[in-house]
Amino acid sequence: MQNDNAKLTLENLNITDTKLYVKDGYPWAAWDLLRREAPVFWYQRPQYEPFWAITKHEDVGFISRNPDIFSNTQLLRLADTGSLKIGQRGRIRNARRYGGSPDDPPDFIFMDPPEHRQHRSAVSRHFTPRTMRALEGHFAQMSGDYVNKFADILVDNLTSKGANEAVDVVHELAAKLPVAAICEMAGIPSEDWDQIFSWTEALIGAADPEFRLPGESQEQTLRRSSGEWRRYNEKLVEQRLAEGLGGDLLSALMQADIGGESLNPKEISSYFTLLVAAGNETTRNSITGGIKALLDHPEQLEHLIANPDLVPSAVEEILRWTSAVIQFQRTAMQDVEIRGQLIRKGESVVMWYPSANRDEDVFTDPYKFDIERTPNDHFAFGGFGEHFCLGAHLARWELRSMFTALLPVMSRLELVSDPQYVQGSLHVGGIKRMMVRSKAA
């Protein structure tokens, strides 16, 4: 549902205040206004470097498909000036640890063609539709196991603690399959999966005090978590070298040939971190948001339960509806005009994916949740350009298997309260907690 704010103007709208995201959810009304009146808008607010806010589907696609004009190498994700300084200090520490320059790309997403394509190819075969089809049965089994355990928790609570006892669907269900899937693909032992999830939560949500140890700052949490993860990663590399390389993602990185050269330890660590973190954070938020969307729209849920063959279509609508990735940033490499606005060389553009996924020029009745929506050309995985999400097929297969397994129990679920969102997150719309319970008979 759109936020209702009759006094909203281009001068006072705010799409960067993360406190508003936690309080009110995504700023739909502000994005609506921008698409309608200023789809290419020079945005200036305290604590952020000015940028062009891009909110229309067509323009997000244009920028995404032209990496020669809009570069990833300078700025990748919009962040406040304090977070940018933290990031720069981290680059300096990594340069001292591994060698090289602080200006070197932190990971392959910060690269433009052809380097980006070469680094991406190191593991791309692990994420093809063919590979996912081979894993479909395994995903279905894992999803069924996780849903059955979740259902048992609900029944136990209802029986022993009463109808008002609630369960956190994020940690008890939604996070399970994404973590298990990417960790299995990466060759990470199952006994370490919970710790992996804790690290990725802290790395993504370090701005949220809940993910910090007592007395820690955001930067201290990042340094601690990244240091623990780096040491764990180095241990895995040592084990692979001692025991022999296999067919897992880490082994693939260690064997990669990029222009006749191997990846160095920094590149392996950063690439591996990216795969594991991105592989569970976005998908588990899509699962959580999808559960909420279906519970909020009981007629759509009933239709899906009666027609389970609609699960693939429903997943696409869940991806559009939830839009877990909020934005990515690019830098103009030359003067370029979009919708009559001159974007000068060196200026930043920020693509707001949830806004593009509610664009009235592309989606009929965009604020209607419709599991049979077709076509559904959403940008949940980016703008179908050079940087289209490497794990898109993995996420789709995970979501399909999870919602197929969930159908038998969804009609018995009800939300207890609104989701609690990760504080300080402007890149991923993270839901850290969503309480549900089983309906009393």
N, C-alpha and C positions, 0 to 999 in steps of 0.2 A: 504494500500500500504506500502511496506517496505521502511524504511529510506535508502537512498543511501549514503554510506560513504566508499569510497574505501580505506581510510587510517586507518580504524578501526582495532584494534588489541586487543588481550587479555590483553595487558599491559595498554592500554589507554581507553578501553571501560568503560562506566559509566552507571550503571543501578540504582543508588541511588540518583542522583542529581535531586531533584524535579523541579528545574528551567528548566531543559531540558524537563521534562514532560510537563510543561506549554508551553514551546516554540515550541516543536516539536512533542508532543504526546508520546505515548509509544515507548520505545527504541527497535523497532522490529529488526533492523539490529544487535544490540548487542546481543539480545537473539538468533537470528539465528546463529551468530558466536559461541556462547556458546554451543548451541545444537550440532553444527557441530564439534567443536574442543575440547570443555571442558565442557561436560554436568554436571560434578560434579566439580565445580571450587572454589578454595579457594580465596575469594574475600576480598581484603584489600583496603580501601579507607579512606581518612580523615573523621572524625566526625562519623564513624561507627565502632562498634566492628566487627572484622573479622568473616566471616561466610562462609559456603559452599553454593554456588548458585546452585540450582537444577532447571533445565530448561526442562527436558524431561518428557513426559506424563507418561511413565512407572514408572519412579522414584518418581514422585509426588504421584502416586497411591500407591507405595510400602510404602512410609513414612506415608501416610494418614491411611493406613490399619494396621499399627503396632504401636499403641500408647504405647505399653509396651517398645518399643525400642526408640521411639521419643516422648518426653514428652511435654505437654503444660504448665506445672506448672511454668517454669522459665520465658521464653520469648514467647510471643504470636504473636506479630506483629513487624516487623523490624522497628526501629526508630533510629534517630540520638542520639548521646550521650546527647545532651541538652534536648531532649524530654523525654529520659529515666529518667533523673534527675527530670524533672517536674512530671513524673508519680510516682516516688518514694516518692516525697514530698506529693503528693496527697494521697498515701497509708498511710503515717504517720498521716496526718490530719484525715483520716477516722478511723484509729485505735484509735486516741484520742477521736473522736466523738462517736464511737459505741462500743469501747472496742476491745479486740483481739489484733492481731499482724499485723504490716505492711507487714509481709510475708504471711498473709492469702490471698487466691485467691480473686482478685477484683470481679470476677463473675464466673459463672459456666463454661465458656469457658476455663478458666485457670485450669480446673480440668482434671485429667486422670480417666480412669475407675478404680473402679466401681462408684466412686462419681459422675463423669460427667453424667453417664447414669441415676443415681438416680435423680439428679437435673433436667436433661432434661425432665424426665418423668412427672414433675410437670405440664407442659402445653402442652405436645406433642399431646394430643388428640385434641387440638384446631387447629392443623395444618395438619391433616391427609387428604388424597385425598377425603375421604367420607365427611368430614366437608367442604372442598372446593367445592365439587359438590353441596352441599346444598346451598352454597353462590353464585353459578355461576350466577343465575338470578339477584341477587342483584348487583353483580359486573358489570354485563352487563348494568343494568339500570344506575348505577353511572357513568360508562364510557361514555354511551351515553349522559348523562346530561353534563358531563364535556366537551366532544367533541363539543356538540352543543353550549355551551357557548363560547368555544374557537373559533368556526367558526363564531359566531356572532361578536366577537371582530375583527376578520380578515375582515369581511365584513364592519363593521363600520369604521375601519381604512381606507379601500380602498375607501369607499364612501366619508368620511368626511376629510381625511387627505392626500389622494393620494396614488399612487401605491408604493411609496418608504417607506411608514411607516412600521416599523417592530415590531414584537411582540416576547417577550421572551417565548419560548415554555417550558422552565424549570418550571418557576413559574406560568405561565398561564394554563399549561396543565399537563406536565409530573409528577409534584409533587403531584397533586391533589388526584388521586386514591390511591397511596401507603399510604399517610398520613391518608386519610379517612378510608381506610380498617383497618389498624392496630389500629387506634384510636377507631374505633367502636368496634373492638374485645377487646380492653382494657377498654372499658367503659368510655372513655374520652369525655366530652361534646363537641359538634360540634363547639361551640363558641370559644373553646380553640385550635382548630386544627392549625390555622395559627401560634399561639405562639409556639406550639409543634414543628412545622417545623423550626421555627427560632432557637429554642434551639438546635435541632439536627444539623442544619447547622453549628452553632457556635461550638458545641462540636466536630464535625468531622473536621471542617475547621478552627480551632483556629489559625493555622499557617498562614492563609491568612489574611492580614490586613483588608480586606473588611468586615470581620465578627467581627471586634473588635470595641469597642467604642473608641473615640478619646483619645490618650495617653496610651491605654492599651497595655500590652505585651501579648504574647501568653498565658503565665501562668495565667495572670490576667483575660483574657477572659474565659479560662477554669474554673477558680475558680468562676467567676461571673455566668456563664451559668449553671454550675453544681450545684451551690448553689441555684439558682432560680428554677431549675428543681427538686432538692431534696425537697425543701420546698413545691412545687406544688404536688409532689408525696406524701409527708407526709399528705398533706391536703386531697388528694384522699383516702388515707388509713383511715383517721379519718372519712370521709364521709361513707365509706363502713361499718366501725364498727358501726356507728350511724344508718345507714339506712338498714343495713342487706346485707350480701354477696349475689352475684348473680352468673351468669354464665360467667362473663367476665374474661379476663386474670389476672387482678389484684386480683380479688377474688380467682381465682385458686391458685395464689401464696400465698395468705394469708391462704388458707386452705391446703396447700401442707404438705404431710407427708414424710419426708426424713429420712428413717431409724428410724422411731418412734419419730422424732423431727420436730418441725415447723421451717420454715425459720425465721431468726432474721431480725430486721428492716434493717440492712445493706444489707443482702442478697436479701430481697424483693426489695429494692431500686435499687440495681445494676442489678438485673435480669430484672426488669421492664424497666430500662433505656436501657439495651441491646436490649430487644424486640422491643421497640418503635423506637430507632435510627436505628437499623439494618433493621427494617421493612420498612423504607421509603427511606433511603439513597441509598442502592444498587439498589432497584427496579426502582426508579425514574431515576437513571443514565442509567439503561438498556433501559428504555423507550426512554429517550432522544437520547442515542446512536443508538437505533433501528430506530428512525425517520431519523436520519442522514444517516444511512446505506442504507435505502430504497431510500432516495432522491439522494444519491450518485450513486445508481444503478437503474436507471429508468426502465431498462428491467425487473429486478426482481420485482420492484413495480408493473409494468403493469401486470406481470404474477400473482402476488398475488391478485390484484384487480379482475382479470378475474377468479381466482380460490380461493375464500375465504376459502375453506376447507383446504387450505395449511397453515392457520394461526398457528396451533400448531407446524408444522415443521419449519415455519419461525421464531417463537419465540425461538426455540432451536438454530437456526443459529444466531439469534440476541444475545442470551446469550453467545454463543461461540465467536462471532465477537467482542462484546463489552468488555467482560471479566472485569466487573466492579470492582471485588475484585482483587487487584494486587498481594498480597502475604500474606502468613502466615509463622510463624517461629516456629521451634521446637528445643529441646535440646536432643542430643544423651545421652541415659542412659547407654550405653555400647559401646564398640568398635564395629563398623560395617563397612563392605566394600560394596561400591556401584560403579559399573563400574571400579573396580580396584583401587579406591581411599579409603584409610583407614580414616574413620571418627572416631575420638577418643571420648571416653566418656567425656561429658561436652562441646563438641563443638556444635555450632549452625548450623542448616540447614535452608535455606529459600526457600520455594517453590514458583516459579513464574508462576502463573496460566495462564496469557495471553500467555506466551511462550509455556506452555504445550498445549494450545488450538490452536497453530500453528505448532504443531509437524508433520513434513512430514512423519514420520513413522506411524502415526495414521490417519491423515486427508489428503485425496487426494486433491492436489491443495489448500493448506490451506489458501492462500491469495485471494481466490475467495469467494465472498459472494454468497452463493447458498441456497435459501430457501427450496430446496428439498434435501439437504444433508442427506444422510443416509449411514451408521450409523453416529451418531453425539454424540460420547461419550466425551463430553466436561466436563471441570472441573469448570464451572461457579459457582457451589455450593460447591466446595471443591473436595476432592479425594475419595468420597464415603466410607469414613471410619467412625470412631467414631464421628468425628466432622463435618459430612456432614450437610449442612445448615438446621437448624430446619424449616425455613420458605420457603424452596424450592418450595413446592407445592403452597403456597400462592403466591409467586412471579410469578410462571407459570400461574396461573389462572388470576392474575391481568394483566399480559402482554397479554394474549390471549384476554381478554375482551377489553382491551384498543386498541389493533391493529385491532380487528374486528370493533370496533366503528369508528376508524380512517380511514378505507379504503375509505369511500365515499368522504373524504376531502383531502386525501393525494396527489392526482394528481393535486390539486390546490395550493399546498405549494411549496415554494422554499426557500433555504437557502440564507440569506443575507450576512453572514460572517462565518468564522470558529468559532467553539465553544470557549468559554473562560473557562479554567480549573481552579479548585481550587488550589491555591498555597500551597506548602508545604505538599501535600497529597501523601504519598507513600503506603497507604493501600487501599483506594478506589479511583478509577479514576473519581473524581468528576467533572461534568460539571456544573458550576454555572450559565451559561448564554448561550443560543443559539438562535439567532435571526432569525425569519422566517417571510415571508409575503405571501399574496395571490397573485398569478400571475394575472397580468392585463388581462382582456378579449381580 
